[in-house]
Amino acid sequence: VLDKSKPVMHALHMTNKLDTPRKVEKGMSRSERENAKQFAKEFVPVVVLYTASISITTRMGHGTTAKQWLAVLLPMIPVLLGVWIIRRHILRLDEYAQIQTYKAIAVSFALSMVACVFCSLIAFADLNLSPMLVFAPFLVGTSIWGVLSCVFLNR
Amino acid sequence: MKNRLRELRQERGWSQGALADELEVSRQTVNALETERFDPSLPLAFKIGRLFSLPIESIFLDEWSQ
């Protein structure tokens, strides 16, 4: 809390410790801490739900077409919930953090699309690499988004 | 846009973190404002003005009028 009772300090009392050119002060502000706490409170249950849905569908087996579709659609519920929670989190950020996050999302989206095209070309060429390759665009997108968000916010 | 945010904050002996708490923004946002890498929205500029009890135009300097 700021001491507003003494609005202006004399120049002699100023300290260069307050002169924070860049990245000298560390740690989160109160609003950041509240946002992070709220995000964790909302996102952790979604991760638990996702894990539970995957484990349920795996134990059920994929015997019939209905079960196969269930294995596809059931985990999509927490995935969509997760997207909604991330959207809420971004909207809670302050305006500068929002702009930097959108920039990071834009770059990661473009690179995800590149990864999609790359994976499609691999499939067209019948290279038959790992079936997990379909997750490559997702991994590219999320990791670049995460890294760039940190870089843009802290530069 | 040029501004006097760092100067005003230092005059009052406030840290960037404390100012960020008062403005309900992140410390990075305060830093970006002070280093003139980011121009605030009107609501945030008014909030800054209210906090320092100064009109916006005495904190944010209009280069066209200079």
Backbone of each chain as ProteinMPNN parsed JSONL, in Angstrom:
{"seq_chain_A": "VLDKSKPVMHALHMTNKLDTPRKVEKGMSRSERENAKQFAKEFVPVVVLYTASISITTRMGHGTTAKQWLAVLLPMIPVLLGVWIIRRHILRLDEYAQIQTYKAIAVSFALSMVACVFCSLIAFADLNLSPMLVFAPFLVGTSIWGVLSCVFLNR", "coords_chain_A": {"N_chain_A": [[0.86, -1.192, 0.0], [0.554, 2.177, -0.859], [2.205, 4.99, 0.582], [0.421, 7.656, 0.907], [0.216, 9.855, 2.437], [2.454, 11.389, 2.567], [2.983, 13.0, -0.046], [5.089, 13.882, -1.843], [8.433, 13.144, -1.9], [11.474, 14.571, -0.684], [14.12, 15.348, -2.888], [16.605, 14.582, -1.902], [16.084, 12.439, -0.301], [15.585, 10.452, -1.99], [16.162, 7.247, -3.357], [18.392, 5.254, -5.242], [17.569, 2.7, -5.376], [14.97, 2.606, -5.962], [14.907, 3.317, -8.494], [14.223, 1.64, -11.05], [15.48, 0.374, -13.701], [15.219, -1.834, -15.569], [13.87, -4.981, -15.167], [14.838, -5.206, -12.565], [13.359, -5.314, -10.233], [11.698, -8.096, -8.914], [9.142, -10.645, -8.964], [5.538, -10.966, -8.463], [2.816, -8.683, -8.959], [0.027, -7.64, -6.856], [-2.394, -7.958, -8.284], [-1.593, -9.694, -10.298], [-0.919, -11.948, -8.814], [-3.409, -12.618, -7.756], [-4.779, -13.19, -10.13], [-3.292, -15.379, -11.063], [-3.755, -17.212, -9.023], [-6.508, -17.557, -9.238], [-6.639, -18.629, -11.81], [-5.273, -21.045, -11.484], [-7.009, -22.257, -9.69], [-9.202, -22.686, -11.302], [-8.173, -24.099, -13.478], [-6.831, -26.433, -12.658], [-8.845, -28.365, -11.773], [-9.871, -28.966, -14.309], [-7.76, -30.246, -15.583], [-7.644, -32.5, -13.997], [-10.162, -33.576, -14.584], [-9.786, -34.112, -17.322], [-7.749, -36.047, -17.231], [-9.133, -38.021, -15.842], [-11.192, -38.603, -17.677], [-9.76, -39.652, -19.824], [-8.652, -41.88, -18.621], [-10.963, -43.32, -17.961], [-12.105, -43.864, -20.515], [-10.069, -45.366, -21.616], [-10.014, -47.628, -19.964], [-12.503, -48.635, -20.546], [-12.223, -49.634, -23.051], [-12.08, -49.998, -26.691], [-14.102, -51.313, -28.112], [-16.585, -51.128, -29.657], [-18.076, -49.029, -32.253], [-19.463, -46.982, -31.049], [-18.225, -46.818, -28.561], [-15.734, -46.081, -29.399], [-16.26, -43.539, -30.393], [-17.032, -42.364, -28.028], [-14.63, -42.398, -26.669], [-13.374, -40.479, -28.097], [-14.975, -38.191, -27.861], [-15.565, -37.746, -25.112], [-13.135, -36.879, -23.69], [-12.968, -34.447, -24.946], [-14.661, -32.679, -23.713], [-13.488, -31.673, -21.196], [-11.325, -30.505, -22.539], [-12.436, -28.428, -24.088], [-13.517, -26.961, -22.004], [-11.156, -26.175, -20.803], [-10.122, -24.445, -22.753], [-11.997, -22.398, -22.553], [-11.5, -21.539, -19.955], [-8.872, -20.603, -20.197], [-9.362, -18.481, -21.895], [-10.901, -16.855, -20.19], [-8.925, -16.295, -18.34], [-7.079, -14.806, -19.854], [-8.637, -12.575, -20.389], [-8.755, -11.49, -17.882], [-6.263, -10.458, -17.51], [-4.063, -7.557, -17.38], [-4.065, -4.679, -19.626], [-1.591, -4.402, -21.062], [-0.339, -6.889, -20.67], [-2.249, -8.45, -21.894], [-2.025, -7.656, -24.603], [0.59, -8.523, -25.179], [0.24, -11.24, -24.794], [-1.612, -11.843, -26.816], [-0.014, -11.294, -29.032], [1.879, -13.322, -28.784], [0.19, -15.516, -29.08], [-0.6, -15.141, -31.725], [1.799, -15.541, -33.187], [2.381, -18.177, -32.421], [0.147, -19.452, -33.425], [0.504, -19.124, -36.202], [2.855, -20.622, -36.554], [1.919, -23.097, -35.738], [0.17, -23.663, -37.789], [1.963, -23.937, -39.859], [3.264, -26.212, -38.932], [1.103, -27.96, -39.145], [0.75, -28.108, -41.934], [3.182, -29.245, -42.604], [2.966, -31.752, -41.319], [0.81, -32.771, -42.752], [1.933, -32.992, -45.294], [3.806, -34.936, -44.793], [2.084, -37.073, -44.307], [0.822, -37.252, -46.84], [2.962, -38.006, -48.355], [3.233, -40.572, -47.61], [4.979, -41.353, -45.575], [4.724, -42.546, -43.163], [5.444, -42.03, -40.419], [5.683, -41.724, -36.817], [2.484, -42.301, -35.239], [1.857, -40.453, -33.373], [2.544, -38.093, -34.401], [0.498, -36.448, -35.124], [0.052, -34.845, -32.987], [1.961, -32.974, -33.114], [1.521, -30.267, -34.206], [0.016, -29.199, -32.098], [1.803, -29.373, -29.937], [3.871, -27.756, -30.898], [2.52, -25.296, -31.121], [1.601, -24.771, -28.408], [4.011, -24.798, -26.949], [5.532, -22.778, -28.162], [3.863, -20.603, -27.753], [3.9, -20.447, -24.94], [6.649, -19.916, -24.431], [7.071, -17.537, -25.904], [5.234, -15.798, -24.669], [6.412, -15.421, -22.168], [8.827, -14.257, -23.002], [7.977, -11.906, -24.376], [6.652, -10.546, -22.338], [8.618, -10.053, -20.475], [10.692, -8.67, -21.626]], "CA_chain_A": [[0.0, 0.0, 0.0], [1.397, 3.362, -0.98], [2.082, 6.023, 1.596], [-0.023, 8.868, 0.205], [0.2, 10.966, 3.376], [3.579, 12.243, 2.174], [2.918, 12.804, -1.492], [6.327, 14.065, -2.594], [9.644, 13.078, -1.081], [12.535, 15.469, -1.108], [15.06, 14.664, -3.796], [17.714, 14.008, -1.139], [15.656, 11.175, 0.291], [15.34, 9.44, -3.024], [17.192, 6.22, -3.414], [18.451, 4.651, -6.576], [16.955, 1.37, -5.332], [13.635, 2.742, -6.553], [15.086, 3.548, -9.918], [14.284, 0.284, -11.579], [15.518, 0.532, -15.147], [14.613, -2.998, -16.226], [13.999, -6.319, -14.585], [15.532, -5.208, -11.28], [12.384, -5.855, -9.289], [11.136, -9.391, -9.33], [7.919, -11.0, -8.249], [4.277, -10.59, -9.085], [2.012, -7.689, -8.256], [-1.148, -8.231, -6.202], [-3.388, -8.387, -9.281], [-1.043, -10.881, -10.979], [-1.029, -13.093, -7.882], [-4.833, -12.995, -7.701], [-5.112, -13.82, -11.418], [-2.64, -16.695, -11.133], [-4.452, -18.08, -8.07], [-7.824, -17.853, -9.818], [-6.413, -19.504, -12.964], [-4.936, -22.385, -10.963], [-8.236, -22.79, -9.072], [-10.12, -23.115, -12.36], [-7.553, -24.977, -14.471], [-6.446, -27.734, -12.083], [-9.94, -29.34, -11.907], [-10.022, -29.368, -15.719], [-6.702, -31.237, -15.841], [-8.092, -33.721, -13.302], [-11.271, -34.096, -15.403], [-9.217, -34.645, -18.563], [-7.054, -37.296, -16.891], [-10.171, -39.002, -15.492], [-11.912, -39.021, -18.891], [-8.852, -40.509, -20.603], [-8.51, -43.176, -17.935], [-12.249, -44.032, -18.091], [-12.277, -44.383, -21.885], [-9.044, -46.397, -21.849], [-10.449, -48.846, -19.269], [-13.698, -49.148, -21.21], [-11.847, -50.299, -24.296], [-12.645, -49.378, -27.893], [-14.73, -52.438, -28.81], [-17.592, -50.776, -30.655], [-17.947, -47.668, -32.806], [-19.986, -46.046, -30.033], [-17.166, -46.656, -27.55], [-14.648, -45.316, -30.039], [-16.669, -42.129, -30.412], [-17.011, -41.904, -26.633], [-13.214, -42.155, -26.351], [-12.982, -39.234, -28.768], [-15.758, -37.019, -27.437], [-15.543, -37.496, -23.657], [-12.021, -35.978, -23.287], [-13.114, -33.12, -25.554], [-15.402, -31.785, -22.79], [-12.51, -30.869, -20.429], [-10.459, -29.705, -23.431], [-13.165, -27.191, -24.397], [-13.581, -26.215, -20.738], [-9.822, -25.586, -20.638], [-10.024, -23.294, -23.664], [-12.85, -21.342, -21.976], [-10.809, -21.025, -18.761], [-7.732, -19.808, -20.667], [-9.952, -17.231, -22.408], [-11.241, -16.054, -19.0], [-7.662, -15.851, -17.735], [-6.52, -13.74, -20.693], [-9.467, -11.375, -20.215], [-8.472, -10.914, -16.555], [-4.942, -9.817, -17.524], [-4.123, -6.122, -17.676], [-4.041, -4.428, -21.077], [-0.269, -4.662, -21.649], [-0.145, -8.35, -20.668], [-3.158, -9.0, -22.925], [-1.447, -7.407, -25.934], [1.746, -9.407, -25.349], [-0.284, -12.609, -24.924], [-2.189, -11.97, -28.161], [1.106, -11.366, -29.984], [2.445, -14.671, -28.657], [-0.791, -16.442, -29.67], [-0.569, -14.955, -33.184], [3.001, -16.206, -33.724], [2.266, -19.628, -32.21], [-0.879, -19.931, -34.365], [1.13, -19.209, -37.522], [3.795, -21.748, -36.578], [1.109, -24.327, -35.661], [-0.332, -23.906, -39.145], [3.123, -24.458, -40.617], [3.439, -27.601, -38.47], [-0.015, -28.732, -39.723], [1.061, -28.341, -43.351], [4.317, -30.173, -42.608], [2.451, -33.086, -40.972], [-0.03, -33.222, -43.881], [2.832, -33.389, -46.382], [4.381, -36.224, -44.382], [1.032, -38.074, -44.532], [0.645, -37.391, -48.293], [4.145, -38.697, -48.904], [3.206, -41.946, -47.065], [6.212, -41.611, -44.839], [4.344, -43.401, -42.034], [6.207, -41.789, -39.189], [4.912, -42.034, -35.613], [1.101, -41.788, -35.245], [1.802, -39.325, -32.433], [2.911, -36.887, -35.144], [-0.67, -35.548, -35.213], [0.111, -33.912, -31.854], [3.066, -32.015, -33.333], [1.082, -28.857, -34.266], [-0.4, -28.795, -30.749], [3.014, -29.172, -29.124], [4.558, -26.57, -31.436], [1.718, -24.118, -30.752], [1.588, -24.468, -26.973], [5.342, -24.478, -26.424], [5.939, -21.452, -28.659], [3.011, -19.638, -27.05], [4.429, -20.302, -23.581], [7.975, -19.274, -24.44], [6.953, -16.156, -26.365], [4.534, -15.006, -23.644], [7.434, -15.048, -21.17], [9.806, -13.355, -23.628], [7.349, -10.614, -24.66], [6.284, -9.839, -21.092], [9.785, -9.716, -19.643], [11.813, -8.047, -22.367]], "C_chain_A": [[0.89, 1.235, 0.0], [1.142, 4.337, 0.154], [1.721, 7.334, 0.902], [-0.072, 10.068, 1.142], [1.348, 11.94, 3.082], [3.711, 12.127, 0.662], [4.238, 12.942, -2.237], [7.514, 14.016, -1.644], [10.654, 14.092, -1.58], [13.551, 14.669, -1.925], [16.197, 13.985, -3.036], [17.36, 12.641, -0.563], [15.433, 10.088, -0.741], [16.485, 8.439, -3.051], [17.212, 5.598, -4.791], [17.907, 3.229, -6.589], [15.571, 1.419, -5.984], [13.715, 2.973, -8.053], [15.295, 2.207, -10.594], [14.29, 0.334, -13.093], [14.842, -0.613, -15.886], [14.903, -4.242, -15.425], [14.781, -6.333, -13.267], [14.601, -5.795, -10.23], [11.842, -7.162, -9.816], [9.816, -9.595, -8.591], [6.684, -10.439, -8.917], [3.59, -9.495, -8.269], [0.778, -8.384, -7.687], [-2.143, -8.761, -7.234], [-2.91, -9.63, -10.037], [-1.213, -12.132, -10.111], [-2.476, -13.591, -7.828], [-5.251, -13.717, -8.976], [-4.56, -15.238, -11.492], [-3.363, -17.69, -10.223], [-5.801, -18.533, -8.657], [-7.686, -18.835, -10.98], [-6.138, -20.933, -12.493], [-6.188, -23.05, -10.397], [-9.189, -23.336, -10.139], [-9.499, -24.198, -13.25], [-7.22, -26.369, -13.923], [-7.606, -28.749, -12.153], [-10.145, -29.836, -13.337], [-8.975, -30.427, -16.084], [-7.095, -32.573, -15.21], [-9.203, -34.396, -14.117], [-10.759, -34.761, -16.679], [-8.564, -36.002, -18.302], [-8.078, -38.39, -16.593], [-10.867, -39.511, -16.746], [-11.047, -39.943, -19.758], [-8.768, -41.896, -19.949], [-9.805, -43.999, -18.041], [-12.373, -44.669, -19.475], [-11.247, -45.472, -22.212], [-9.47, -47.719, -21.211], [-11.656, -49.493, -19.945], [-13.347, -49.973, -22.44], [-12.553, -49.67, -25.483], [-13.329, -50.442, -28.757], [-15.687, -52.065, -29.918], [-17.357, -49.361, -31.176], [-18.409, -46.637, -31.787], [-18.917, -45.768, -28.977], [-15.992, -45.841, -28.119], [-14.98, -43.82, -30.056], [-16.664, -41.531, -29.007], [-15.578, -41.548, -26.22], [-12.717, -40.865, -26.997], [-13.667, -38.039, -28.103], [-15.681, -36.706, -25.948], [-14.36, -36.599, -23.24], [-12.134, -34.571, -23.885], [-13.855, -32.149, -24.638], [-14.422, -30.991, -21.915], [-11.583, -30.031, -21.303], [-11.133, -28.366, -23.741], [-13.302, -26.312, -23.157], [-12.258, -25.478, -20.49], [-9.641, -24.351, -21.513], [-10.8, -22.106, -23.09], [-12.157, -20.704, -20.757], [-9.6, -20.178, -19.152], [-8.227, -18.455, -21.199], [-10.277, -16.295, -21.248], [-9.976, -15.468, -18.374], [-7.071, -14.684, -18.536], [-7.314, -12.445, -20.508], [-9.244, -10.708, -18.86], [-7.127, -10.177, -16.52], [-5.084, -8.318, -17.774], [-3.835, -5.906, -19.165], [-2.682, -4.717, -21.74], [-0.028, -6.172, -21.767], [-1.033, -9.003, -21.729], [-2.555, -8.847, -24.321], [-0.28, -8.364, -26.19], [1.289, -10.861, -25.538], [-0.87, -12.828, -26.319], [-1.091, -12.07, -29.229], [1.69, -12.776, -29.989], [1.506, -15.695, -29.294], [-0.737, -16.353, -31.193], [0.623, -15.701, -33.797], [2.859, -17.72, -33.594], [1.209, -20.227, -33.141], [-0.265, -20.119, -35.752], [2.063, -20.424, -37.604], [3.067, -23.095, -36.443], [0.58, -24.7, -37.044], [0.789, -24.482, -40.024], [3.345, -25.927, -40.249], [2.35, -28.503, -39.036], [0.285, -29.099, -41.177], [2.177, -29.381, -43.465], [3.843, -31.606, -42.331], [1.602, -33.65, -42.103], [0.85, -33.723, -45.024], [3.492, -34.732, -46.067], [3.37, -37.345, -44.643], [0.837, -38.33, -46.026], [1.79, -38.199, -48.912], [4.242, -40.146, -48.419], [4.491, -42.299, -46.321], [5.987, -42.497, -43.608], [5.269, -43.243, -40.814], [5.29, -42.084, -38.002], [3.47, -41.507, -35.708], [0.925, -40.596, -34.297], [2.14, -37.995, -33.12], [1.73, -35.91, -35.25], [-0.679, -34.532, -34.062], [1.165, -32.826, -32.057], [2.584, -30.562, -33.411], [0.663, -28.322, -32.889], [0.821, -28.477, -29.887], [3.779, -27.931, -29.571], [3.844, -25.308, -30.958], [1.833, -23.769, -29.279], [2.98, -24.083, -26.466], [5.807, -23.1, -26.899], [5.129, -20.352, -27.968], [3.575, -19.367, -25.643], [5.738, -19.528, -23.55], [7.843, -17.794, -24.831], [6.226, -15.253, -25.374], [5.532, -14.51, -22.611], [8.394, -14.018, -21.753], [9.192, -11.962, -23.812], [7.065, -9.834, -23.38], [7.503, -9.353, -20.323], [10.907, -9.024, -20.388], [11.95, -6.577, -21.958]], "O_chain_A": [[1.855, 1.324, 0.76], [0.014, 4.491, 0.623], [2.589, 8.033, 0.377], [-0.368, 11.18, 0.704], [1.235, 13.144, 3.314], [4.443, 11.28, 0.149], [4.486, 12.189, -3.178], [7.572, 14.782, -0.682], [10.679, 14.428, -2.764], [13.794, 13.488, -1.679], [16.697, 12.943, -3.459], [18.231, 11.794, -0.365], [15.129, 8.944, -0.402], [17.637, 8.785, -2.79], [16.171, 5.436, -5.428], [17.787, 2.612, -7.648], [15.069, 0.414, -6.488], [12.728, 2.842, -8.778], [16.417, 1.712, -10.69], [13.228, 0.338, -13.716], [13.985, -0.382, -16.739], [16.045, -4.513, -15.054], [15.331, -7.369, -12.893], [14.993, -6.656, -9.442], [11.567, -7.311, -11.006], [9.441, -8.815, -7.716], [6.751, -9.578, -9.794], [3.764, -9.399, -7.055], [0.51, -9.548, -7.985], [-2.672, -9.863, -7.091], [-3.706, -10.507, -10.375], [-1.588, -13.203, -10.587], [-2.742, -14.793, -7.85], [-5.972, -14.714, -8.934], [-5.244, -16.169, -11.918], [-3.563, -18.85, -10.585], [-6.176, -19.703, -8.587], [-8.493, -19.752, -11.131], [-6.69, -21.896, -13.025], [-6.41, -24.245, -10.592], [-9.892, -24.32, -9.911], [-10.193, -25.099, -13.72], [-7.318, -27.363, -14.643], [-7.38, -29.89, -12.554], [-10.541, -30.981, -13.554], [-9.27, -31.381, -16.804], [-6.906, -33.634, -15.804], [-9.196, -35.611, -14.315], [-11.23, -35.83, -17.068], [-8.782, -36.968, -19.032], [-7.925, -39.533, -17.025], [-11.111, -40.71, -16.876], [-11.549, -40.898, -20.351], [-8.807, -42.927, -20.62], [-9.757, -45.22, -18.193], [-12.7, -45.849, -19.602], [-11.525, -46.384, -22.989], [-9.322, -48.786, -21.807], [-11.82, -50.713, -19.927], [-14.077, -50.889, -22.822], [-13.503, -48.904, -25.318], [-13.158, -50.47, -29.976], [-15.615, -52.625, -31.012], [-16.56, -48.6, -30.628], [-17.827, -45.559, -31.671], [-18.728, -44.627, -28.556], [-15.362, -45.041, -27.427], [-14.137, -42.966, -29.781], [-16.338, -40.36, -28.814], [-15.335, -40.557, -25.532], [-11.771, -40.238, -26.518], [-13.038, -37.019, -27.821], [-15.726, -35.54, -25.555], [-14.57, -35.639, -22.499], [-11.496, -33.629, -23.414], [-13.699, -30.935, -24.767], [-14.499, -29.762, -21.882], [-11.107, -28.978, -20.879], [-10.503, -27.31, -23.67], [-13.217, -25.087, -23.237], [-12.236, -24.334, -20.037], [-9.084, -23.343, -21.078], [-10.337, -20.966, -23.129], [-12.222, -19.491, -20.558], [-9.326, -19.157, -18.521], [-7.593, -17.422, -20.982], [-9.978, -15.102, -21.298], [-9.951, -14.316, -17.939], [-6.619, -13.695, -17.959], [-6.74, -11.356, -20.473], [-9.506, -9.516, -18.696], [-6.875, -9.375, -15.621], [-6.093, -7.862, -18.312], [-3.418, -6.825, -19.87], [-2.639, -5.222, -22.862], [0.418, -6.669, -22.801], [-0.638, -9.972, -22.378], [-2.569, -9.783, -25.12], [-0.167, -8.943, -27.27], [1.865, -11.61, -26.328], [-0.651, -13.873, -26.931], [-1.214, -12.823, -30.196], [1.959, -13.35, -31.044], [1.955, -16.626, -29.964], [-0.82, -17.373, -31.877], [0.478, -16.403, -34.797], [3.171, -18.462, -34.525], [1.347, -21.363, -33.594], [-0.482, -21.142, -36.401], [2.06, -21.157, -38.593], [3.531, -24.109, -36.964], [0.544, -25.87, -37.423], [0.569, -25.394, -40.821], [3.58, -26.771, -41.114], [2.607, -29.659, -39.37], [0.101, -30.242, -41.596], [2.125, -30.277, -44.307], [4.253, -32.549, -43.008], [1.653, -34.846, -42.39], [0.556, -34.744, -45.645], [3.707, -35.556, -46.956], [3.727, -38.418, -45.13], [0.701, -39.479, -46.444], [1.6, -38.963, -49.858], [5.185, -40.862, -48.754], [5.009, -43.41, -46.436], [6.917, -43.11, -43.083], [5.791, -44.219, -40.274], [4.213, -42.648, -38.191], [3.25, -40.399, -36.198], [-0.034, -39.834, -34.411], [2.04, -36.925, -32.52], [1.923, -34.709, -35.44], [-1.332, -33.492, -34.148], [1.253, -31.879, -31.276], [3.164, -29.697, -32.756], [0.914, -27.164, -32.554], [0.869, -27.454, -29.203], [4.269, -27.157, -28.75], [4.472, -24.375, -30.459], [2.123, -22.626, -28.926], [3.121, -23.165, -25.659], [6.405, -22.344, -26.132], [5.665, -19.292, -27.641], [3.706, -18.218, -25.221], [5.916, -18.608, -22.751], [8.417, -16.916, -24.187], [6.56, -14.075, -25.248], [5.513, -13.343, -22.221], [8.737, -13.034, -21.098], [9.806, -10.958, -23.452], [7.219, -8.614, -23.34], [7.432, -8.357, -19.603], [11.979, -8.813, -19.822], [12.828, -5.875, -22.461]]}, "seq_chain_B": "MKNRLRELRQERGWSQGALADELEVSRQTVNALETERFDPSLPLAFKIGRLFSLPIESIFLDEWSQ", "coords_chain_B": {"N_chain_B": [[4.822, 7.257, -26.479], [5.975, 10.048, -24.684], [6.479, 10.178, -21.157], [6.044, 11.091, -17.637], [6.127, 9.228, -15.698], [7.986, 7.567, -14.288], [9.562, 9.473, -13.037], [7.648, 10.776, -11.401], [6.846, 8.676, -9.785], [9.224, 8.054, -8.461], [9.676, 10.418, -7.097], [7.796, 10.218, -5.138], [8.675, 8.099, -3.739], [7.913, 5.507, -4.293], [7.866, 2.037, -5.154], [8.137, 0.127, -8.229], [6.58, -2.156, -8.065], [4.785, -1.531, -6.003], [3.398, 0.56, -7.155], [2.276, -0.817, -9.282], [0.545, -2.496, -7.875], [-1.276, -0.611, -6.886], [-2.377, 0.34, -9.252], [-3.528, -1.887, -10.18], [-2.284, -3.55, -12.068], [0.283, -5.458, -13.822], [3.753, -5.619, -12.738], [5.415, -5.58, -14.896], [3.916, -4.145, -16.698], [3.945, -1.569, -15.606], [6.663, -1.095, -15.867], [6.906, -1.19, -18.665], [5.383, 1.041, -19.315], [6.891, 3.084, -18.131], [9.269, 2.92, -19.542], [8.442, 3.711, -21.926], [7.523, 1.937, -23.837], [5.021, 1.232, -24.129], [1.822, 2.585, -24.555], [-0.721, 3.713, -22.434], [-4.23, 2.734, -22.134], [-7.112, 4.925, -22.279], [-8.749, 4.619, -19.877], [-6.799, 3.558, -18.088], [-4.88, 5.574, -18.137], [-6.334, 7.675, -16.985], [-6.681, 6.59, -14.457], [-4.062, 6.567, -13.543], [-3.603, 9.284, -13.507], [-5.451, 10.051, -11.517], [-4.357, 8.728, -9.317], [-1.913, 10.036, -8.944], [-2.868, 12.509, -8.508], [-2.951, 14.366, -10.596], [-3.447, 16.093, -13.732], [-3.983, 14.256, -16.803], [-2.526, 15.236, -18.984], [-0.298, 16.355, -17.847], [1.2, 14.26, -17.126], [1.476, 12.48, -19.272], [3.109, 13.298, -22.165], [2.308, 15.293, -24.842], [3.599, 14.995, -27.923], [3.03, 16.462, -30.176], [2.277, 18.949, -29.408], [4.557, 20.133, -28.624]], "CA_chain_B": [[4.536, 8.59, -25.951], [6.821, 10.387, -23.53], [5.709, 10.389, -19.916], [6.831, 11.409, -16.436], [5.686, 8.259, -14.696], [9.103, 7.147, -13.425], [9.94, 10.642, -12.24], [6.608, 10.991, -10.389], [6.899, 7.545, -8.849], [10.426, 8.184, -7.629], [9.469, 11.56, -6.194], [6.957, 9.77, -4.021], [9.352, 6.993, -3.053], [7.178, 4.254, -4.507], [8.513, 1.055, -6.031], [7.29, -0.261, -9.377], [5.62, -3.163, -7.592], [3.736, -0.86, -5.222], [2.576, 1.302, -8.123], [1.512, -1.84, -10.018], [-0.541, -2.922, -6.988], [-2.277, 0.461, -6.828], [-3.044, 0.463, -10.56], [-4.069, -3.227, -10.479], [-1.649, -4.081, -13.276], [1.501, -6.184, -13.479], [4.936, -4.779, -12.647], [5.922, -5.45, -16.269], [3.147, -3.075, -17.344], [4.507, -0.304, -15.103], [7.981, -0.962, -16.497], [6.704, -0.874, -20.088], [4.914, 2.429, -19.382], [8.002, 3.977, -17.779], [10.29, 2.895, -20.601], [7.732, 4.221, -23.114], [7.305, 0.879, -24.826], [3.585, 0.97, -24.146], [0.944, 3.717, -24.211], [-1.886, 3.138, -21.748], [-5.568, 3.077, -22.611], [-7.645, 6.089, -21.557], [-9.095, 4.322, -18.472], [-5.586, 3.403, -17.269], [-4.265, 6.903, -18.033], [-7.121, 8.418, -15.982], [-6.388, 5.982, -13.16], [-2.732, 7.064, -13.174], [-3.802, 10.691, -13.172], [-6.141, 10.126, -10.208], [-3.433, 8.266, -8.28], [-0.906, 11.078, -8.699], [-3.621, 13.777, -8.368], [-2.472, 15.267, -11.653], [-4.154, 15.864, -15.01], [-3.292, 13.318, -17.706], [-1.575, 15.918, -19.883], [0.961, 16.686, -17.175], [1.944, 12.99, -16.952], [1.779, 12.017, -20.631], [3.452, 14.516, -22.895], [1.873, 15.26, -26.237], [4.733, 15.464, -28.732], [2.568, 17.381, -31.23], [2.125, 20.312, -28.874], [5.857, 20.642, -28.167]], "C_chain_B": [[5.398, 8.86, -24.718], [5.937, 10.585, -22.302], [6.651, 10.613, -18.733], [6.562, 10.407, -15.32], [6.807, 7.867, -13.731], [9.5, 8.277, -12.472], [8.926, 10.849, -11.093], [6.631, 9.889, -9.331], [8.083, 7.694, -7.906], [10.326, 9.355, -6.657], [8.699, 11.151, -4.948], [7.572, 8.593, -3.254], [8.638, 5.663, -3.2], [8.0, 3.32, -5.394], [7.582, 0.746, -7.206], [6.208, -1.238, -8.947], [4.466, -2.533, -6.844], [2.807, -0.082, -6.15], [1.698, 0.329, -8.921], [0.326, -2.317, -9.183], [-1.663, -1.886, -6.975], [-3.074, 0.553, -8.133], [-3.723, -0.841, -10.987], [-3.583, -3.73, -11.841], [-0.417, -4.86, -12.847], [2.678, -5.199, -13.396], [5.543, -4.558, -14.036], [5.205, -4.308, -17.002], [3.674, -1.713, -16.911], [5.854, -0.046, -15.772], [7.846, -0.558, -17.964], [6.221, 0.565, -20.262], [6.079, 3.391, -19.147], [9.059, 4.033, -18.87], [9.693, 3.285, -21.966], [7.631, 3.201, -24.237], [5.823, 0.613, -24.988], [2.825, 2.232, -23.743], [-0.324, 3.164, -23.581], [-3.198, 3.503, -22.438], [-6.042, 4.301, -21.82], [-8.037, 5.753, -20.116], [-7.866, 4.201, -17.575], [-4.891, 4.759, -17.091], [-5.005, 7.748, -16.993], [-6.833, 7.898, -14.573], [-5.038, 6.493, -12.633], [-2.839, 8.529, -12.741], [-4.429, 10.868, -11.798], [-5.173, 9.773, -9.09], [-2.401, 9.346, -7.932], [-1.547, 12.452, -8.469], [-3.122, 14.822, -9.368], [-3.307, 15.049, -12.913], [-3.308, 14.984, -15.945], [-2.199, 14.019, -18.515], [-0.294, 16.359, -19.18], [1.778, 15.424, -16.873], [2.4, 12.48, -18.321], [1.959, 13.232, -21.535], [3.126, 14.366, -24.376], [2.975, 15.848, -27.114], [4.325, 16.469, -29.805], [2.489, 18.823, -30.717], [3.464, 20.909, -28.461], [6.595, 21.381, -29.292]], "O_chain_B": [[5.53, 8.014, -23.834], [4.815, 11.084, -22.39], [7.855, 10.368, -18.805], [6.749, 10.71, -14.142], [6.61, 7.836, -12.517], [9.738, 8.065, -11.282], [9.321, 11.072, -9.948], [6.457, 10.147, -8.14], [7.958, 7.484, -6.7], [10.828, 9.289, -5.535], [8.925, 11.67, -3.855], [7.032, 8.156, -2.238], [8.745, 4.793, -2.336], [8.736, 3.768, -6.274], [6.393, 1.066, -7.175], [5.067, -1.161, -9.403], [3.313, -2.93, -7.013], [1.591, -0.064, -5.959], [0.532, 0.612, -9.198], [-0.768, -2.52, -9.71], [-2.842, -2.23, -7.043], [-4.278, 0.809, -8.125], [-4.401, -0.896, -12.013], [-4.351, -4.258, -12.644], [-0.099, -4.924, -11.66], [2.603, -4.087, -13.918], [6.107, -3.501, -14.32], [5.802, -3.602, -17.815], [3.833, -0.81, -17.733], [6.149, 1.074, -16.189], [8.577, 0.306, -18.448], [6.59, 1.236, -21.226], [6.238, 4.379, -19.864], [9.673, 5.076, -19.094], [10.351, 3.196, -23.002], [7.649, 3.544, -25.419], [5.41, -0.138, -25.872], [3.134, 2.865, -22.733], [-0.94, 2.247, -24.126], [-3.265, 4.451, -23.22], [-5.439, 4.665, -20.811], [-7.702, 6.512, -19.207], [-7.873, 4.677, -16.44], [-4.373, 5.055, -16.014], [-4.375, 8.458, -16.208], [-6.751, 8.672, -13.619], [-4.89, 6.807, -11.452], [-2.246, 8.947, -11.747], [-4.005, 11.715, -11.012], [-5.157, 10.422, -8.045], [-2.064, 9.54, -6.764], [-0.843, 13.441, -8.261], [-2.905, 15.986, -9.031], [-3.818, 13.952, -13.139], [-2.079, 14.979, -15.873], [-1.107, 13.485, -18.71], [0.689, 16.698, -19.839], [2.918, 15.515, -16.417], [3.556, 12.098, -18.503], [1.073, 14.079, -21.649], [3.596, 13.454, -25.057], [3.254, 17.046, -27.057], [5.155, 17.237, -30.292], [2.616, 19.78, -31.48], [3.521, 22.05, -28.002], [7.703, 21.874, -29.083]]}, "name": "protein", "num_of_chains": 2, "seq": "VLDKSKPVMHALHMTNKLDTPRKVEKGMSRSERENAKQFAKEFVPVVVLYTASISITTRMGHGTTAKQWLAVLLPMIPVLLGVWIIRRHILRLDEYAQIQTYKAIAVSFALSMVACVFCSLIAFADLNLSPMLVFAPFLVGTSIWGVLSCVFLNRMKNRLRELRQERGWSQGALADELEVSRQTVNALETERFDPSLPLAFKIGRLFSLPIESIFLDEWSQ"}
